[in-house]
Amino acid sequence: MLLCIDTGNTNTVFALWDGDEFLCTFRCATEWQRTADQYFVWWSTLLHHNKIEAQIDEVIISSTVPRVVFNLRVMADRYFNTRPYVIGKADCLLPISPRVDAGTQVGPDRLANATAAFDRHGGDVVVVDFGTATNFDVVAHDGAYVGGVIAPGINLSLEALHQAAAALPHVDITKPQTVIGTNTVACIQSGIFWGYVGLINGLCERIKGEYDRPMKVVGTGGLAPLFSSGYALFDTIEDDLTMHGLTVIHRYNKDQNN
C-alpha cells in the first residue's frame, strides 16, 4: 500500500491509499523536532485504534517544511523498508513540468494540486487552497502549473489582528448573519468572512480575465466549504485534492521506472 504524506506549515496529513481509495486519513501538528520513531508510534497507534491492517511498501512525501523531510525519510526506510518519493527532488518526476520564471521553486503542495486538478478536470483550472496561506494555483490546458497568487491565510490574519490590537479578541471563523456587525466579535467575523469572499472572488475574476479563457474554480482545504456557503465562489470543492495529486505523481513515477 501507498502512504501519502503532506506536510504543511501548520499540519501534516497522512493518508493510506490501497490503489482504489483512501482507507484512512490522519492529521497531526507539524513539528520539525518530531523524530522518525515518534511519527511511526503515532501512525501505528491510530491504525491499531481504527482496526486497520496495512502492509505499507511505498511512500510519497510533499513538504513545504524542508526540516521535517529527513525524519520522514528515516521513518520510511526504517519501518517500511522503502525509499520515498519526495516532490521537488530530482528523482521524483512530474507528469507536466511547471512553466514559471527560471530558478523559481514551486511549493510541492501546489504541484500536487495542479496535477490532481488536471487529472480530474482536464486543465484550465484555478485551485484555491485554504491553508496557512491562501494559495491560488493556475493550471494550464495541458496540466502545467503556470503561476498563481499567495495571500495571507485566514487563521494567520485572525491571529495577527488579535496580537497587534490589544483590545480585539481572538474569534472563531464563521459566516455572520449580517455584514454590519453590532458588536466587536461580529465586526471581526464579518471582516474576515466577507473580506475573504471578496478577495477570492476578485482574484479569481482577475485571473480569468488575464488568462482570457473559461476556467473552472476548485476549492480545497478545511475552510473551503464554509466560504462556499457565503457566495458562489467555486465550481466544486474537493477536500482530498492534494492527496489525490500525490497518488497521481506516484503512479507516474512507477510507470516511468517500469
C-alpha positions in Angstrom: 0.0 0.0 0.0 1.0 3.6 -0.5 1.4 6.1 2.3 0.9 9.7 1.2 2.3 12.4 3.5 1.5 16.1 3.0 3.4 18.4 5.4 2.2 22.0 5.6 3.4 24.8 7.8 0.6 24.1 10.3 -0.5 20.4 9.9 0.9 17.2 8.5 -1.6 14.8 6.9 -1.0 11.0 6.5 -3.3 9.1 4.2 -3.3 5.4 3.2 -4.1 4.6 -0.4 -4.9 1.0 -1.5 -4.9 1.7 -5.2 -8.6 2.4 -5.4 -9.4 4.6 -2.4 -8.1 6.2 0.7 -8.6 3.8 3.7 -7.9 6.5 6.3 -6.6 10.0 6.8 -4.9 11.2 10.0 -3.6 14.7 10.9 -1.0 16.0 13.3 0.6 19.3 14.1 3.8 20.0 12.0 6.8 20.0 14.3 10.2 19.7 12.8 11.6 18.2 16.1 9.4 15.2 15.8 11.5 12.1 15.2 11.0 9.2 12.8 10.2 6.9 15.8 7.6 9.4 17.1 5.9 9.6 13.7 5.7 5.8 13.5 4.3 5.3 17.0 1.6 8.0 16.4 0.7 6.4 13.0 0.7 2.8 14.1 -1.3 3.6 17.2 -4.0 5.3 15.1 -4.1 2.3 12.7 -4.5 -0.1 15.6 -7.2 2.0 17.2 -9.2 2.1 14.0 -8.6 -1.6 13.4 -6.8 -1.1 10.1 -4.2 -3.6 8.9 -1.8 -2.3 6.3 1.3 -3.5 4.6 2.9 -0.3 3.6 5.6 -0.7 0.9 5.6 2.7 -0.8 5.7 6.3 0.4 5.4 9.7 -1.2 6.0 13.0 0.5 5.0 16.6 -0.2 6.5 19.0 2.3 6.6 22.8 2.5 8.8 22.5 5.6 12.2 21.1 4.5 13.4 20.4 8.0 10.8 17.6 8.5 11.7 15.6 5.4 14.8 13.9 6.9 12.8 12.2 9.7 10.0 11.2 7.3 12.6 9.6 5.0 14.1 7.8 8.0 10.7 6.5 9.0 10.0 5.2 5.5 13.4 3.5 5.4 13.4 2.1 9.0 9.8 1.0 9.3 8.6 0.4 5.7 11.9 -0.6 4.1 11.3 1.8 1.2 12.9 4.9 -0.3 10.1 7.5 -0.5 9.5 9.8 -3.5 9.8 13.4 -2.4 8.1 16.0 -4.6 10.6 18.6 -5.6 13.6 16.2 -5.6 15.3 15.3 -8.9 14.3 11.7 -8.7 10.6 12.5 -8.3 9.2 13.3 -11.8 6.1 15.3 -12.6 3.7 14.4 -15.4 4.0 18.0 -16.7 6.8 20.4 -15.7 5.7 23.8 -14.3 6.2 26.9 -16.5 7.4 29.6 -14.2 10.4 32.0 -14.0 13.8 30.3 -14.2 15.1 29.5 -10.7 11.6 29.6 -9.1 10.9 26.8 -6.6 7.2 26.0 -6.6 5.7 24.6 -3.4 5.3 20.8 -3.6 1.7 21.1 -2.4 0.9 23.4 -5.3 2.5 21.0 -7.8 0.3 18.2 -6.3 -2.8 20.3 -6.6 -2.1 21.2 -10.2 -1.5 17.5 -11.0 -4.7 16.5 -9.3 -6.8 19.3 -10.9 -5.6 18.3 -14.4 -6.3 14.6 -13.7 -9.8 15.3 -12.6 -10.8 18.3 -14.7 -8.5 18.4 -17.7 -6.8 21.8 -17.2 -7.9 25.4 -17.4 -8.4 25.4 -13.6 -7.9 27.7 -10.7 -7.3 25.9 -7.4 -8.0 27.9 -4.3 -6.3 26.1 -1.3 -7.1 27.3 2.2 -4.0 26.6 4.4 -1.6 28.6 6.4 -1.6 30.8 3.3 -4.5 31.0 0.8 -3.0 29.9 -2.5 -4.4 30.3 -5.9 -2.9 27.8 -8.3 -3.4 28.3 -12.1 -3.3 25.1 -14.2 -3.0 25.4 -17.9 -4.9 23.4 -20.6 -2.1 20.9 -20.7 -1.8 20.4 -17.0 1.2 22.6 -16.3 1.3 24.8 -13.2 1.8 28.3 -14.7 1.8 30.5 -11.6 -0.7 31.9 -9.1 -1.3 34.1 -6.1 -0.3 33.8 -2.4 -2.5 35.6 0.1 -2.3 35.6 3.9 -4.2 32.6 5.4 -7.4 33.2 7.2 -6.3 31.9 10.6 -3.0 33.8 10.2 -4.9 37.0 9.6 -7.1 36.5 12.6 -4.1 35.7 14.8 -2.2 38.8 13.5 -5.2 41.0 14.2 -5.5 39.6 17.7 -1.9 40.1 18.5 -1.5 43.5 17.1 -4.6 45.1 18.6 -4.8 44.5 22.4 -8.5 45.3 22.6 -9.6 42.9 19.9 -10.4 39.3 21.0 -9.5 36.1 19.1 -12.7 34.9 17.4 -13.8 31.7 15.6 -14.3 31.8 11.8 -18.0 31.6 11.0 -20.4 33.0 8.5 -22.0 36.1 10.2 -25.8 36.7 9.9 -25.3 40.2 8.7 -22.5 42.2 7.1 -22.8 45.1 9.6 -21.7 43.8 13.0 -23.3 45.2 16.1 -20.5 44.1 18.5 -16.8 43.6 18.3 -16.8 39.9 17.6 -19.4 40.2 14.9 -17.5 43.0 13.3 -14.3 40.9 13.1 -16.2 37.9 11.8 -17.8 39.9 9.1 -14.5 41.5 8.1 -12.8 38.1 7.9 -15.6 36.2 6.2 -16.9 38.8 3.7 -13.4 40.2 3.2 -12.1 36.8 2.1 -15.2 36.2 -0.1 -14.4 39.5 -1.8 -10.7 38.6 -2.1 -11.3 35.1 -3.5 -14.0 36.3 -6.0 -12.0 39.3 -7.1 -8.7 37.4 -7.6 -10.4 34.6 -9.5 -12.1 37.0 -11.8 -8.9 38.8 -12.4 -7.1 35.5 -13.1 -9.8 34.5 -15.6 -9.6 37.9 -17.3 -5.8 37.7 -17.6 -5.9 34.1 -18.7 -8.6 35.0 -21.3 -10.4 31.7 -21.5 -13.1 29.9 -19.5 -11.7 28.4 -16.2 -13.1 26.1 -13.5 -12.5 27.2 -9.9 -11.8 24.3 -7.5 -11.8 24.9 -3.7 -9.8 22.7 -1.3 -8.6 22.9 2.3 -10.6 22.8 5.5 -12.3 26.2 5.2 -13.5 25.8 1.6 -17.0 24.5 2.5 -17.6 27.4 4.9 -16.7 30.0 2.2 -18.7 28.3 -0.5 -21.8 28.9 1.7 -21.4 32.6 1.5 -21.1 33.1 -2.2 -20.9 31.1 -5.4 -17.1 31.0 -5.3 -16.3 27.5 -6.5 -17.5 25.2 -9.3 -16.6 22.3 -7.0 -15.0 21.5 -3.6 -12.6 18.6 -3.2 -11.1 18.0 0.2 -8.7 15.3 -1.0 -7.2 17.2 -3.9 -3.6 17.4 -2.7 -3.6 13.7 -1.6 -5.1 12.7 -5.0 -2.2 14.6 -6.6 0.3 12.6 -4.6 -1.2 9.3 -5.9 -1.1 10.5 -9.5 2.5 11.6 -9.2 3.4 8.3 -7.5 1.7 6.3 -10.3 3.5 8.4 -13.0 6.9 7.7 -11.4 6.2 4.0 -11.1 5.2 3.8 -14.8 8.4 5.7 -15.8 10.6 3.3 -13.8 9.0 0.1 -15.2 
